[in-house]
């Protein structure tokens, strides 16, 4: 599924035009990005929690050349599904 699929699903599920649904999705994603950039977690009940984490630099190795190098420090976004959703997914197996 890509973003346009989400927009179309919202459009079909509501009485919004495609452009309005697209603006809604874009605004929601922009708001999530802004909150994460400010260091705030984003919790969507029933879905999960998005967090911004700082990773320290660490040693790495190129498997092809076997050369050691340092993987630089960086910020990453992590997602943890909610317990409710995890339980739903696991009960379907």
PDB file with one MODEL, atoms N, CA, C and O in Angstrom:
MODEL        1
ATOM      1  N   UNK A   1       0.853  -1.171   0.000  1.00  0.00           N
ATOM      2  CA  UNK A   1       0.000   0.000   0.000  1.00  0.00           C
ATOM      3  C   UNK A   1       0.899   1.234   0.000  1.00  0.00           C
ATOM      4  O   UNK A   1       1.886   1.305   0.733  1.00  0.00           O
ATOM      5  N   UNK A   2       0.544   2.176  -0.816  1.00  0.00           N
ATOM      6  CA  UNK A   2       1.271   3.439  -0.889  1.00  0.00           C
ATOM      7  C   UNK A   2       0.316   4.563  -0.486  1.00  0.00           C
ATOM      8  O   UNK A   2      -0.878   4.339  -0.284  1.00  0.00           O
ATOM      9  N   UNK A   3       0.860   5.766  -0.375  1.00  0.00           N
ATOM     10  CA  UNK A   3       0.070   6.891   0.131  1.00  0.00           C
ATOM     11  C   UNK A   3      -1.189   7.140  -0.697  1.00  0.00           C
ATOM     12  O   UNK A   3      -2.242   7.446  -0.138  1.00  0.00           O
ATOM     13  N   UNK A   4      -1.096   7.016  -2.006  1.00  0.00           N
ATOM     14  CA  UNK A   4      -2.265   7.273  -2.843  1.00  0.00           C
ATOM     15  C   UNK A   4      -3.372   6.245  -2.550  1.00  0.00           C
ATOM     16  O   UNK A   4      -4.553   6.569  -2.671  1.00  0.00           O
ATOM     17  N   UNK A   5      -3.010   5.028  -2.171  1.00  0.00           N
ATOM     18  CA  UNK A   5      -4.014   4.025  -1.790  1.00  0.00           C
ATOM     19  C   UNK A   5      -4.744   4.447  -0.517  1.00  0.00           C
ATOM     20  O   UNK A   5      -5.952   4.250  -0.392  1.00  0.00           O
ATOM     21  N   UNK A   6      -4.007   5.024   0.418  1.00  0.00           N
ATOM     22  CA  UNK A   6      -4.625   5.519   1.654  1.00  0.00           C
ATOM     23  C   UNK A   6      -5.577   6.664   1.333  1.00  0.00           C
ATOM     24  O   UNK A   6      -6.688   6.722   1.860  1.00  0.00           O
ATOM     25  N   UNK A   7      -5.141   7.573   0.470  1.00  0.00           N
ATOM     26  CA  UNK A   7      -5.985   8.708   0.078  1.00  0.00           C
ATOM     27  C   UNK A   7      -7.268   8.204  -0.576  1.00  0.00           C
ATOM     28  O   UNK A   7      -8.359   8.672  -0.250  1.00  0.00           O
ATOM     29  N   UNK A   8      -7.137   7.251  -1.497  1.00  0.00           N
ATOM     30  CA  UNK A   8      -8.324   6.713  -2.177  1.00  0.00           C
ATOM     31  C   UNK A   8      -9.258   5.999  -1.196  1.00  0.00           C
ATOM     32  O   UNK A   8     -10.477   6.119  -1.312  1.00  0.00           O
ATOM     33  N   UNK A   9      -8.708   5.263  -0.239  1.00  0.00           N
ATOM     34  CA  UNK A   9      -9.541   4.577   0.748  1.00  0.00           C
ATOM     35  C   UNK A   9     -10.314   5.589   1.591  1.00  0.00           C
ATOM     36  O   UNK A   9     -11.491   5.380   1.884  1.00  0.00           O
ATOM     37  N   UNK A  10      -9.664   6.674   1.977  1.00  0.00           N
ATOM     38  CA  UNK A  10     -10.344   7.727   2.741  1.00  0.00           C
ATOM     39  C   UNK A  10     -11.412   8.383   1.872  1.00  0.00           C
ATOM     40  O   UNK A  10     -12.518   8.655   2.340  1.00  0.00           O
ATOM     41  N   UNK A  11     -11.083   8.636   0.612  1.00  0.00           N
ATOM     42  CA  UNK A  11     -12.042   9.249  -0.303  1.00  0.00           C
ATOM     43  C   UNK A  11     -13.277   8.369  -0.454  1.00  0.00           C
ATOM     44  O   UNK A  11     -14.400   8.871  -0.413  1.00  0.00           O
ATOM     45  N   UNK A  12     -13.087   7.070  -0.626  1.00  0.00           N
ATOM     46  CA  UNK A  12     -14.216   6.159  -0.809  1.00  0.00           C
ATOM     47  C   UNK A  12     -15.015   5.962   0.472  1.00  0.00           C
ATOM     48  O   UNK A  12     -16.221   5.721   0.418  1.00  0.00           O
ATOM     49  N   UNK A  13     -14.355   6.062   1.622  1.00  0.00           N
ATOM     50  CA  UNK A  13     -15.032   5.860   2.896  1.00  0.00           C
ATOM     51  C   UNK A  13     -15.729   7.093   3.438  1.00  0.00           C
ATOM     52  O   UNK A  13     -16.458   7.013   4.427  1.00  0.00           O
ATOM     53  N   UNK A  14     -15.512   8.226   2.803  1.00  0.00           N
ATOM     54  CA  UNK A  14     -16.121   9.487   3.245  1.00  0.00           C
ATOM     55  C   UNK A  14     -16.726  10.186   2.034  1.00  0.00           C
ATOM     56  O   UNK A  14     -16.702   9.658   0.922  1.00  0.00           O
ATOM     57  N   UNK A  15     -17.257  11.360   2.258  1.00  0.00           N
ATOM     58  CA  UNK A  15     -17.770  12.131   1.118  1.00  0.00           C
ATOM     59  C   UNK A  15     -16.785  13.227   0.697  1.00  0.00           C
ATOM     60  O   UNK A  15     -17.180  14.241   0.123  1.00  0.00           O
ATOM     61  N   UNK A  16     -15.495  13.009   0.992  1.00  0.00           N
ATOM     62  CA  UNK A  16     -14.465  13.978   0.619  1.00  0.00           C
ATOM     63  C   UNK A  16     -14.050  13.783  -0.837  1.00  0.00           C
ATOM     64  O   UNK A  16     -14.102  12.672  -1.365  1.00  0.00           O
ATOM     65  N   UNK A  17     -13.643  14.861  -1.470  1.00  0.00           N
ATOM     66  CA  UNK A  17     -13.048  14.787  -2.797  1.00  0.00           C
ATOM     67  C   UNK A  17     -11.609  14.274  -2.648  1.00  0.00           C
ATOM     68  O   UNK A  17     -11.044  14.293  -1.554  1.00  0.00           O
ATOM     69  N   UNK A  18     -11.022  13.811  -3.773  1.00  0.00           N
ATOM     70  CA  UNK A  18      -9.664  13.277  -3.727  1.00  0.00           C
ATOM     71  C   UNK A  18      -8.686  14.302  -3.169  1.00  0.00           C
ATOM     72  O   UNK A  18      -7.854  13.961  -2.328  1.00  0.00           O
ATOM     73  N   UNK A  19      -8.768  15.537  -3.615  1.00  0.00           N
ATOM     74  CA  UNK A  19      -7.849  16.590  -3.158  1.00  0.00           C
ATOM     75  C   UNK A  19      -7.967  16.856  -1.672  1.00  0.00           C
ATOM     76  O   UNK A  19      -6.965  17.101  -0.999  1.00  0.00           O
ATOM     77  N   UNK A  20      -9.195  16.808  -1.150  1.00  0.00           N
ATOM     78  CA  UNK A  20      -9.416  17.025   0.285  1.00  0.00           C
ATOM     79  C   UNK A  20      -8.848  15.866   1.097  1.00  0.00           C
ATOM     80  O   UNK A  20      -8.230  16.075   2.140  1.00  0.00           O
ATOM     81  N   UNK A  21      -9.062  14.638   0.610  1.00  0.00           N
ATOM     82  CA  UNK A  21      -8.526  13.460   1.303  1.00  0.00           C
ATOM     83  C   UNK A  21      -6.999  13.482   1.277  1.00  0.00           C
ATOM     84  O   UNK A  21      -6.351  13.137   2.265  1.00  0.00           O
ATOM     85  N   UNK A  22      -6.424  13.891   0.135  1.00  0.00           N
ATOM     86  CA  UNK A  22      -4.969  13.977   0.015  1.00  0.00           C
ATOM     87  C   UNK A  22      -4.410  15.013   0.993  1.00  0.00           C
ATOM     88  O   UNK A  22      -3.388  14.767   1.634  1.00  0.00           O
ATOM     89  N   UNK A  23      -5.065  16.161   1.110  1.00  0.00           N
ATOM     90  CA  UNK A  23      -4.631  17.192   2.052  1.00  0.00           C
ATOM     91  C   UNK A  23      -4.712  16.678   3.481  1.00  0.00           C
ATOM     92  O   UNK A  23      -3.822  16.949   4.287  1.00  0.00           O
ATOM     93  N   UNK A  24      -5.760  15.945   3.804  1.00  0.00           N
ATOM     94  CA  UNK A  24      -5.920  15.369   5.137  1.00  0.00           C
ATOM     95  C   UNK A  24      -4.760  14.425   5.478  1.00  0.00           C
ATOM     96  O   UNK A  24      -4.171  14.512   6.555  1.00  0.00           O
ATOM     97  N   UNK A  25      -4.446  13.529   4.547  1.00  0.00           N
ATOM     98  CA  UNK A  25      -3.347  12.573   4.762  1.00  0.00           C
ATOM     99  C   UNK A  25      -2.019  13.310   4.865  1.00  0.00           C
ATOM    100  O   UNK A  25      -1.223  13.021   5.758  1.00  0.00           O
ATOM    101  N   UNK A  26      -1.768  14.257   3.964  1.00  0.00           N
ATOM    102  CA  UNK A  26      -0.507  15.011   4.000  1.00  0.00           C
ATOM    103  C   UNK A  26      -0.363  15.810   5.292  1.00  0.00           C
ATOM    104  O   UNK A  26       0.716  15.847   5.883  1.00  0.00           O
ATOM    105  N   UNK A  27      -1.441  16.443   5.729  1.00  0.00           N
ATOM    106  CA  UNK A  27      -1.397  17.213   6.981  1.00  0.00           C
ATOM    107  C   UNK A  27      -1.124  16.318   8.178  1.00  0.00           C
ATOM    108  O   UNK A  27      -0.349  16.682   9.062  1.00  0.00           O
ATOM    109  N   UNK A  28      -1.758  15.144   8.212  1.00  0.00           N
ATOM    110  CA  UNK A  28      -1.547  14.217   9.322  1.00  0.00           C
ATOM    111  C   UNK A  28      -0.087  13.741   9.357  1.00  0.00           C
ATOM    112  O   UNK A  28       0.540  13.717  10.416  1.00  0.00           O
ATOM    113  N   UNK A  29       0.441  13.367   8.197  1.00  0.00           N
ATOM    114  CA  UNK A  29       1.829  12.898   8.148  1.00  0.00           C
ATOM    115  C   UNK A  29       2.805  14.012   8.506  1.00  0.00           C
ATOM    116  O   UNK A  29       3.802  13.766   9.185  1.00  0.00           O
ATOM    117  N   UNK A  30       2.532  15.232   8.058  1.00  0.00           N
ATOM    118  CA  UNK A  30       3.391  16.370   8.383  1.00  0.00           C
ATOM    119  C   UNK A  30       3.374  16.644   9.887  1.00  0.00           C
ATOM    120  O   UNK A  30       4.410  16.951  10.476  1.00  0.00           O
ATOM    121  N   UNK A  31       2.209  16.533  10.501  1.00  0.00           N
ATOM    122  CA  UNK A  31       2.099  16.754  11.940  1.00  0.00           C
ATOM    123  C   UNK A  31       2.897  15.689  12.712  1.00  0.00           C
ATOM    124  O   UNK A  31       3.571  16.011  13.691  1.00  0.00           O
ATOM    125  N   UNK A  32       2.822  14.437  12.277  1.00  0.00           N
ATOM    126  CA  UNK A  32       3.594  13.367  12.923  1.00  0.00           C
ATOM    127  C   UNK A  32       5.086  13.651  12.785  1.00  0.00           C
ATOM    128  O   UNK A  32       5.834  13.514  13.753  1.00  0.00           O
ATOM    129  N   UNK A  33       5.530  14.049  11.577  1.00  0.00           N
ATOM    130  CA  UNK A  33       6.956  14.353  11.370  1.00  0.00           C
ATOM    131  C   UNK A  33       7.413  15.513  12.243  1.00  0.00           C
ATOM    132  O   UNK A  33       8.494  15.459  12.830  1.00  0.00           O
ATOM    133  N   UNK A  34       6.601  16.562  12.333  1.00  0.00           N
ATOM    134  CA  UNK A  34       6.968  17.721  13.152  1.00  0.00           C
ATOM    135  C   UNK A  34       7.112  17.348  14.619  1.00  0.00           C
ATOM    136  O   UNK A  34       8.061  17.776  15.274  1.00  0.00           O
ATOM    137  N   UNK A  35       6.187  16.562  15.138  1.00  0.00           N
ATOM    138  CA  UNK A  35       6.251  16.149  16.546  1.00  0.00           C
ATOM    139  C   UNK A  35       7.487  15.309  16.800  1.00  0.00           C
ATOM    140  O   UNK A  35       8.160  15.494  17.814  1.00  0.00           O
ATOM    141  N   UNK A  36       7.800  14.386  15.898  1.00  0.00           N
ATOM    142  CA  UNK A  36       8.985  13.546  16.067  1.00  0.00           C
ATOM    143  C   UNK A  36      10.263  14.385  15.997  1.00  0.00           C
ATOM    144  O   UNK A  36      11.194  14.155  16.769  1.00  0.00           O
ATOM    145  N   UNK A  37      10.316  15.354  15.081  1.00  0.00           N
ATOM    146  CA  UNK A  37      11.492  16.210  14.974  1.00  0.00           C
ATOM    147  C   UNK A  37      11.707  17.036  16.236  1.00  0.00           C
ATOM    148  O   UNK A  37      12.844  17.366  16.573  1.00  0.00           O
ATOM    149  N   UNK A  38      10.631  17.371  16.935  1.00  0.00           N
ATOM    150  CA  UNK A  38      10.737  18.109  18.201  1.00  0.00           C
ATOM    151  C   UNK A  38      11.093  17.196  19.370  1.00  0.00           C
ATOM    152  O   UNK A  38      11.275  17.670  20.491  1.00  0.00           O
ATOM    153  N   UNK A  39      11.193  15.895  19.119  1.00  0.00           N
ATOM    154  CA  UNK A  39      11.544  14.953  20.174  1.00  0.00           C
ATOM    155  C   UNK A  39      10.348  14.381  20.915  1.00  0.00           C
ATOM    156  O   UNK A  39      10.517  13.695  21.923  1.00  0.00           O
ATOM    157  N   UNK A  40       9.152  14.650  20.437  1.00  0.00           N
ATOM    158  CA  UNK A  40       7.951  14.133  21.082  1.00  0.00           C
ATOM    159  C   UNK A  40       7.578  12.785  20.470  1.00  0.00           C
ATOM    160  O   UNK A  40       7.762  12.567  19.272  1.00  0.00           O
ATOM    161  N   UNK A  41       7.055  11.887  21.296  1.00  0.00           N
ATOM    162  CA  UNK A  41       6.547  10.613  20.808  1.00  0.00           C
ATOM    163  C   UNK A  41       5.152  10.831  20.239  1.00  0.00           C
ATOM    164  O   UNK A  41       4.446  11.753  20.650  1.00  0.00           O
ATOM    165  N   UNK A  42       4.756   9.987  19.298  1.00  0.00           N
ATOM    166  CA  UNK A  42       3.418  10.051  18.719  1.00  0.00           C
ATOM    167  C   UNK A  42       2.733   8.720  19.011  1.00  0.00           C
ATOM    168  O   UNK A  42       3.154   7.672  18.520  1.00  0.00           O
ATOM    169  N   UNK A  43       1.678   8.773  19.809  1.00  0.00           N
ATOM    170  CA  UNK A  43       0.927   7.574  20.196  1.00  0.00           C
ATOM    171  C   UNK A  43      -0.428   7.605  19.514  1.00  0.00           C
ATOM    172  O   UNK A  43      -1.204   8.543  19.699  1.00  0.00           O
ATOM    173  N   UNK A  44      -0.709   6.583  18.729  1.00  0.00           N
ATOM    174  CA  UNK A  44      -2.007   6.444  18.079  1.00  0.00           C
ATOM    175  C   UNK A  44      -2.661   5.219  18.709  1.00  0.00           C
ATOM    176  O   UNK A  44      -2.263   4.083  18.449  1.00  0.00           O
ATOM    177  N   UNK A  45      -3.665   5.466  19.535  1.00  0.00           N
ATOM    178  CA  UNK A  45      -4.324   4.403  20.277  1.00  0.00           C
ATOM    179  C   UNK A  45      -4.861   3.348  19.318  1.00  0.00           C
ATOM    180  O   UNK A  45      -5.499   3.668  18.315  1.00  0.00           O
ATOM    181  N   UNK A  46      -4.594   2.090  19.642  1.00  0.00           N
ATOM    182  CA  UNK A  46      -5.052   0.985  18.811  1.00  0.00           C
ATOM    183  C   UNK A  46      -4.089   0.639  17.691  1.00  0.00           C
ATOM    184  O   UNK A  46      -4.223  -0.416  17.070  1.00  0.00           O
ATOM    185  N   UNK A  47      -3.122   1.503  17.421  1.00  0.00           N
ATOM    186  CA  UNK A  47      -2.142   1.244  16.366  1.00  0.00           C
ATOM    187  C   UNK A  47      -0.754   1.071  16.955  1.00  0.00           C
ATOM    188  O   UNK A  47      -0.152   0.006  16.817  1.00  0.00           O
ATOM    189  N   UNK A  48      -0.233   2.112  17.616  1.00  0.00           N
ATOM    190  CA  UNK A  48       1.092   1.997  18.194  1.00  0.00           C
ATOM    191  C   UNK A  48       1.724   3.343  18.468  1.00  0.00           C
ATOM    192  O   UNK A  48       1.066   4.383  18.440  1.00  0.00           O
ATOM    193  N   UNK A  49       3.027   3.296  18.736  1.00  0.00           N
ATOM    194  CA  UNK A  49       3.767   4.480  19.150  1.00  0.00           C
ATOM    195  C   UNK A  49       4.993   4.662  18.255  1.00  0.00           C
ATOM    196  O   UNK A  49       5.770   3.731  18.043  1.00  0.00           O
ATOM    197  N   UNK A  50       5.148   5.885  17.732  1.00  0.00           N
ATOM    198  CA  UNK A  50       6.322   6.270  16.968  1.00  0.00           C
ATOM    199  C   UNK A  50       7.251   7.041  17.902  1.00  0.00           C
ATOM    200  O   UNK A  50       6.812   7.934  18.626  1.00  0.00           O
ATOM    201  N   UNK A  51       8.538   6.690  17.879  1.00  0.00           N
ATOM    202  CA  UNK A  51       9.526   7.364  18.729  1.00  0.00           C
ATOM    203  C   UNK A  51      10.745   7.729  17.883  1.00  0.00           C
ATOM    204  O   UNK A  51      11.076   7.039  16.919  1.00  0.00           O
ATOM    205  N   UNK A  52      11.400   8.814  18.255  1.00  0.00           N
ATOM    206  CA  UNK A  52      12.663   9.192  17.642  1.00  0.00           C
ATOM    207  C   UNK A  52      13.763   8.793  18.617  1.00  0.00           C
ATOM    208  O   UNK A  52      13.749   9.199  19.779  1.00  0.00           O
ATOM    209  N   UNK A  53      14.725   7.989  18.138  1.00  0.00           N
ATOM    210  CA  UNK A  53      15.813   7.527  18.995  1.00  0.00           C
ATOM    211  C   UNK A  53      17.146   7.969  18.414  1.00  0.00           C
ATOM    212  O   UNK A  53      17.328   8.045  17.199  1.00  0.00           O
ATOM    213  N   UNK A  54      18.069   8.257  19.319  1.00  0.00           N
ATOM    214  CA  UNK A  54      19.441   8.566  18.911  1.00  0.00           C
ATOM    215  C   UNK A  54      20.252   7.292  19.012  1.00  0.00           C
ATOM    216  O   UNK A  54      20.266   6.636  20.053  1.00  0.00           O
ATOM    217  N   UNK A  55      20.930   6.941  17.924  1.00  0.00           N
ATOM    218  CA  UNK A  55      21.813   5.772  17.935  1.00  0.00           C
ATOM    219  C   UNK A  55      23.249   6.264  17.982  1.00  0.00           C
ATOM    220  O   UNK A  55      23.620   7.189  17.260  1.00  0.00           O
ATOM    221  N   UNK A  56      24.044   5.654  18.820  1.00  0.00           N
ATOM    222  CA  UNK A  56      25.464   6.011  18.932  1.00  0.00           C
ATOM    223  C   UNK A  56      26.232   5.431  17.750  1.00  0.00           C
ATOM    224  O   UNK A  56      25.773   4.499  17.089  1.00  0.00           O
ATOM    225  N   UNK A  57      27.408   6.000  17.496  1.00  0.00           N
ATOM    226  CA  UNK A  57      28.258   5.415  16.461  1.00  0.00           C
ATOM    227  C   UNK A  57      28.755   4.062  16.972  1.00  0.00           C
ATOM    228  O   UNK A  57      28.881   3.831  18.175  1.00  0.00           O
ATOM    229  N   UNK A  58      29.029   3.179  16.011  1.00  0.00           N
ATOM    230  CA  UNK A  58      29.452   1.832  16.400  1.00  0.00           C
ATOM    231  C   UNK A  58      30.335   1.253  15.304  1.00  0.00           C
ATOM    232  O   UNK A  58      30.288   1.702  14.158  1.00  0.00           O
ATOM    233  N   UNK A  59      31.134   0.263  15.655  1.00  0.00           N
ATOM    234  CA  UNK A  59      31.983  -0.353  14.632  1.00  0.00           C
ATOM    235  C   UNK A  59      31.154  -1.224  13.693  1.00  0.00           C
ATOM    236  O   UNK A  59      30.168  -1.838  14.100  1.00  0.00           O
ATOM    237  N   UNK A  60      31.568  -1.265  12.442  1.00  0.00           N
ATOM    238  CA  UNK A  60      30.905  -2.105  11.456  1.00  0.00           C
ATOM    239  C   UNK A  60      31.941  -2.775  10.577  1.00  0.00           C
ATOM    240  O   UNK A  60      33.131  -2.470  10.653  1.00  0.00           O
ATOM    241  N   UNK A  61      31.474  -3.695   9.741  1.00  0.00           N
ATOM    242  CA  UNK A  61      32.387  -4.388   8.840  1.00  0.00           C
ATOM    243  C   UNK A  61      31.692  -4.595   7.509  1.00  0.00           C
ATOM    244  O   UNK A  61      30.549  -5.047   7.448  1.00  0.00           O
ATOM    245  N   UNK A  62      32.406  -4.255   6.441  1.00  0.00           N
ATOM    246  CA  UNK A  62      31.910  -4.493   5.090  1.00  0.00           C
ATOM    247  C   UNK A  62      32.082  -5.987   4.810  1.00  0.00           C
ATOM    248  O   UNK A  62      33.215  -6.467   4.766  1.00  0.00           O
ATOM    249  N   UNK A  63      30.991  -6.737   4.620  1.00  0.00           N
ATOM    250  CA  UNK A  63      31.114  -8.192   4.443  1.00  0.00           C
ATOM    251  C   UNK A  63      31.833  -8.588   3.154  1.00  0.00           C
ATOM    252  O   UNK A  63      32.409  -9.672   3.073  1.00  0.00           O
ATOM    253  N   UNK A  64      31.800  -7.716   2.151  1.00  0.00           N
ATOM    254  CA  UNK A  64      32.453  -8.053   0.894  1.00  0.00           C
ATOM    255  C   UNK A  64      33.964  -7.886   0.974  1.00  0.00           C
ATOM    256  O   UNK A  64      34.714  -8.785   0.595  1.00  0.00           O
ATOM    257  N   UNK A  65      34.416  -6.719   1.475  1.00  0.00           N
ATOM    258  CA  UNK A  65      35.853  -6.450   1.523  1.00  0.00           C
ATOM    259  C   UNK A  65      36.479  -6.814   2.860  1.00  0.00           C
ATOM    260  O   UNK A  65      37.703  -6.814   2.995  1.00  0.00           O
ATOM    261  N   UNK A  66      35.648  -7.124   3.850  1.00  0.00           N
ATOM    262  CA  UNK A  66      36.099  -7.458   5.214  1.00  0.00           C
ATOM    263  C   UNK A  66      36.777  -6.286   5.912  1.00  0.00           C
ATOM    264  O   UNK A  66      37.478  -6.476   6.906  1.00  0.00           O
ATOM    265  N   UNK A  67      36.571  -5.064   5.394  1.00  0.00           N
ATOM    266  CA  UNK A  67      37.164  -3.881   6.007  1.00  0.00           C
ATOM    267  C   UNK A  67      36.302  -3.382   7.157  1.00  0.00           C
ATOM    268  O   UNK A  67      35.075  -3.354   7.068  1.00  0.00           O
ATOM    269  N   UNK A  68      36.971  -2.988   8.240  1.00  0.00           N
ATOM    270  CA  UNK A  68      36.271  -2.400   9.373  1.00  0.00           C
ATOM    271  C   UNK A  68      36.054  -0.910   9.106  1.00  0.00           C
ATOM    272  O   UNK A  68      36.882  -0.258   8.469  1.00  0.00           O
ATOM    273  N   UNK A  69      34.958  -0.391   9.587  1.00  0.00           N
ATOM    274  CA  UNK A  69      34.682   1.036   9.490  1.00  0.00           C
ATOM    275  C   UNK A  69      33.733   1.413  10.620  1.00  0.00           C
ATOM    276  O   UNK A  69      33.220   0.550  11.332  1.00  0.00           O
ATOM    277  N   UNK A  70      33.509   2.709  10.772  1.00  0.00           N
ATOM    278  CA  UNK A  70      32.624   3.174  11.835  1.00  0.00           C
ATOM    279  C   UNK A  70      31.285   3.608  11.242  1.00  0.00           C
ATOM    280  O   UNK A  70      31.232   4.403  10.304  1.00  0.00           O
ATOM    281  N   UNK A  71      30.218   3.074  11.805  1.00  0.00           N
ATOM    282  CA  UNK A  71      28.876   3.482  11.416  1.00  0.00           C
ATOM    283  C   UNK A  71      28.568   4.734  12.225  1.00  0.00           C
ATOM    284  O   UNK A  71      28.633   4.717  13.454  1.00  0.00           O
ATOM    285  N   UNK A  72      28.234   5.817  11.536  1.00  0.00           N
ATOM    286  CA  UNK A  72      28.074   7.100  12.215  1.00  0.00           C
ATOM    287  C   UNK A  72      26.828   7.141  13.096  1.00  0.00           C
ATOM    288  O   UNK A  72      25.884   6.375  12.903  1.00  0.00           O
ATOM    289  N   UNK A  73      26.848   8.049  14.063  1.00  0.00           N
ATOM    290  CA  UNK A  73      25.692   8.269  14.925  1.00  0.00           C
ATOM    291  C   UNK A  73      24.568   8.845  14.089  1.00  0.00           C
ATOM    292  O   UNK A  73      24.812   9.585  13.136  1.00  0.00           O
ATOM    293  N   UNK A  74      23.341   8.509  14.441  1.00  0.00           N
ATOM    294  CA  UNK A  74      22.202   9.012  13.678  1.00  0.00           C
ATOM    295  C   UNK A  74      20.929   8.923  14.494  1.00  0.00           C
ATOM    296  O   UNK A  74      20.880   8.281  15.543  1.00  0.00           O
ATOM    297  N   UNK A  75      19.911   9.579  13.990  1.00  0.00           N
ATOM    298  CA  UNK A  75      18.594   9.529  14.620  1.00  0.00           C
ATOM    299  C   UNK A  75      17.708   8.631  13.766  1.00  0.00           C
ATOM    300  O   UNK A  75      17.732   8.714  12.538  1.00  0.00           O
ATOM    301  N   UNK A  76      16.926   7.774  14.419  1.00  0.00           N
ATOM    302  CA  UNK A  76      16.041   6.867  13.704  1.00  0.00           C
ATOM    303  C   UNK A  76      14.648   6.914  14.315  1.00  0.00           C
ATOM    304  O   UNK A  76      14.490   7.163  15.510  1.00  0.00           O
ATOM    305  N   UNK A  77      13.650   6.676  13.490  1.00  0.00           N
ATOM    306  CA  UNK A  77      12.277   6.580  13.968  1.00  0.00           C
ATOM    307  C   UNK A  77      11.968   5.105  14.174  1.00  0.00           C
ATOM    308  O   UNK A  77      12.210   4.281  13.292  1.00  0.00           O
ATOM    309  N   UNK A  78      11.433   4.780  15.345  1.00  0.00           N
ATOM    310  CA  UNK A  78      11.030   3.405  15.630  1.00  0.00           C
ATOM    311  C   UNK A  78       9.527   3.362  15.839  1.00  0.00           C
ATOM    312  O   UNK A  78       8.914   4.357  16.228  1.00  0.00           O
ATOM    313  N   UNK A  79       8.944   2.213  15.580  1.00  0.00           N
ATOM    314  CA  UNK A  79       7.515   2.012  15.767  1.00  0.00           C
ATOM    315  C   UNK A  79       7.310   0.785  16.638  1.00  0.00           C
ATOM    316  O   UNK A  79       7.902  -0.268  16.400  1.00  0.00           O
ATOM    317  N   UNK A  80       6.463   0.931  17.650  1.00  0.00           N
ATOM    318  CA  UNK A  80       6.107  -0.180  18.518  1.00  0.00           C
ATOM    319  C   UNK A  80       4.594  -0.353  18.448  1.00  0.00           C
ATOM    320  O   UNK A  80       3.856   0.541  18.862  1.00  0.00           O
ATOM    321  N   UNK A  81       4.115  -1.491  17.929  1.00  0.00           N
ATOM    322  CA  UNK A  81       2.671  -1.683  17.843  1.00  0.00           C
ATOM    323  C   UNK A  81       2.039  -1.764  19.227  1.00  0.00           C
ATOM    324  O   UNK A  81       2.667  -2.197  20.193  1.00  0.00           O
ATOM    325  N   UNK A  82       0.770  -1.333  19.299  1.00  0.00           N
ATOM    326  CA  UNK A  82       0.067  -1.378  20.583  1.00  0.00           C
ATOM    327  C   UNK A  82      -0.208  -2.827  20.972  1.00  0.00           C
ATOM    328  O   UNK A  82      -0.246  -3.714  20.119  1.00  0.00           O
ATOM    329  N   UNK A  83      -0.396  -3.053  22.253  1.00  0.00           N
ATOM    330  CA  UNK A  83      -0.685  -4.398  22.749  1.00  0.00           C
ATOM    331  C   UNK A  83      -1.992  -4.912  22.152  1.00  0.00           C
ATOM    332  O   UNK A  83      -2.097  -6.088  21.802  1.00  0.00           O
ATOM    333  N   UNK A  84      -2.974  -4.042  22.037  1.00  0.00           N
ATOM    334  CA  UNK A  84      -4.274  -4.438  21.471  1.00  0.00           C
ATOM    335  C   UNK A  84      -4.090  -4.965  20.052  1.00  0.00           C
ATOM    336  O   UNK A  84      -4.627  -6.016  19.705  1.00  0.00           O
ATOM    337  N   UNK A  85      -3.338  -4.243  19.235  1.00  0.00           N
ATOM    338  CA  UNK A  85      -3.130  -4.653  17.846  1.00  0.00           C
ATOM    339  C   UNK A  85      -2.292  -5.930  17.771  1.00  0.00           C
ATOM    340  O   UNK A  85      -2.588  -6.822  16.976  1.00  0.00           O
ATOM    341  N   UNK A  86      -1.238  -6.019  18.603  1.00  0.00           N
ATOM    342  CA  UNK A  86      -0.416  -7.238  18.633  1.00  0.00           C
ATOM    343  C   UNK A  86      -1.269  -8.443  18.978  1.00  0.00           C
ATOM    344  O   UNK A  86      -1.158  -9.492  18.343  1.00  0.00           O
ATOM    345  N   UNK A  87      -2.131  -8.296  19.994  1.00  0.00           N
ATOM    346  CA  UNK A  87      -2.999  -9.408  20.397  1.00  0.00           C
ATOM    347  C   UNK A  87      -3.947  -9.802  19.269  1.00  0.00           C
ATOM    348  O   UNK A  87      -4.191 -10.989  19.053  1.00  0.00           O
ATOM    349  N   UNK A  88      -4.487  -8.809  18.544  1.00  0.00           N
ATOM    350  CA  UNK A  88      -5.369  -9.093  17.401  1.00  0.00           C
ATOM    351  C   UNK A  88      -4.616  -9.868  16.329  1.00  0.00           C
ATOM    352  O   UNK A  88      -5.118 -10.867  15.812  1.00  0.00           O
ATOM    353  N   UNK A  89      -3.414  -9.411  15.994  1.00  0.00           N
ATOM    354  CA  UNK A  89      -2.628 -10.075  14.965  1.00  0.00           C
ATOM    355  C   UNK A  89      -2.276 -11.508  15.356  1.00  0.00           C
ATOM    356  O   UNK A  89      -2.333 -12.414  14.524  1.00  0.00           O
ATOM    357  N   UNK A  90      -1.917 -11.708  16.612  1.00  0.00           N
ATOM    358  CA  UNK A  90      -1.519 -13.034  17.071  1.00  0.00           C
ATOM    359  C   UNK A  90      -2.695 -13.983  17.225  1.00  0.00           C
ATOM    360  O   UNK A  90      -2.523 -15.197  17.113  1.00  0.00           O
ATOM    361  N   UNK A  91      -3.886 -13.455  17.479  1.00  0.00           N
ATOM    362  CA  UNK A  91      -5.053 -14.330  17.630  1.00  0.00           C
ATOM    363  C   UNK A  91      -5.546 -14.856  16.294  1.00  0.00           C
ATOM    364  O   UNK A  91      -6.299 -15.829  16.256  1.00  0.00           O
ATOM    365  N   UNK A  92      -5.133 -14.229  15.196  1.00  0.00           N
ATOM    366  CA  UNK A  92      -5.568 -14.663  13.860  1.00  0.00           C
ATOM    367  C   UNK A  92      -4.735 -15.804  13.321  1.00  0.00           C
ATOM    368  O   UNK A  92      -5.047 -16.328  12.252  1.00  0.00           O
ATOM    369  N   UNK A  93      -3.683 -16.209  14.021  1.00  0.00           N
ATOM    370  CA  UNK A  93      -2.818 -17.316  13.538  1.00  0.00           C
ATOM    371  C   UNK A  93      -3.330 -18.638  13.982  1.00  0.00           C
ATOM    372  O   UNK A  93      -2.733 -19.668  13.670  1.00  0.00           O
TER     373      UNK A  93
ENDMDL
END
